[in-house]
Amino acid sequence: MHMATIVSFASRLAILCVLVLGVSVFPGRAAQDLQRELVPGLDLWTQQRKPAPYWDSKEAMPDLLSRAARHREFIEAGVPVEYRSLTSPYPAATKVIDDGRTLYTSHCATCHGPKGLGDGIAGRDLTPSPALLAHMIQRRQSVDEYLLWTISEGGARFGTEMPAYKEILTEKEIWQIVTYMRAGFPVAGETKQD
C-alpha cells in the first residue's frame, strides 16, 4: 500500500516537471519543439500567448463607464436601504409570468427588445445601449433587491436613459416583470399551467 502511494507521487511529480519546467521525458523532443514553426490557428498549444489586457476605467469610453457605475455601486455599497433584503413574493406561476409579459411588452421591450437582448427599436440610438437583460438576469449580481432598485430608480443617477418606474408601476407590477424575466422571456403559451 505504501509503495503504491510512492509510485503515484513520483508519477505526479514527473508530470508536474514536464508541465511546469518543460523537461522533456523523450530524448531529442525539446530540440524538435524548438525547431517547430508556429502555425497560427493550427495548434493551440504552440500559440504565442499575450497577457489579457487590463481594463482601465480612465481609458474606457464614457458609455461603458455609465453602464458599469450601477454595478460598481452595488458591489461597493449594496442597494439603497429602502431596497435591502427585499425579495419577490411571487412564484413563477403562469398568471404572474403572463402579467409580467404584458407589463414588460408595454414598458420595457421598446428599448430592451422582446427577448431582453437590448435590440428594441427605441434603444437603437441610446448611449449607453440598453442592458442585455437576457444575459444580465442570469448573473450573480441580479438578485431581487438589485433588480427592484434598478427598475424603480432608473438610470438617471448613472448617466443612462433608463426611466424610473417607481411612479409609473406598482411594486407588485415590477415583481411581475422580474418574474417574467427570470422565466426566460417566454412568449405567450410557452409557460405551463400551474
Buried (B, 14 or more C-beta within 10 A) or exposed (E): EEEEEEEEEEEEEEEEEEEEEEEBEEEEEEEEEEEEEEEEEEEEEEEEEEEEEEEEEEEEEEBEBBBBBBBEBBEEEBBEEEBEEBEBEBEBBBEBBBBBBBBBBEBBBBBBBBBBBBBBEEBEEBEBBBBBBBEBBEEEEBBBBBBBBBBBBBBEEBBBBBBBBBEEBEBEBBBBBBBBBBBBBBEEEEBEEE
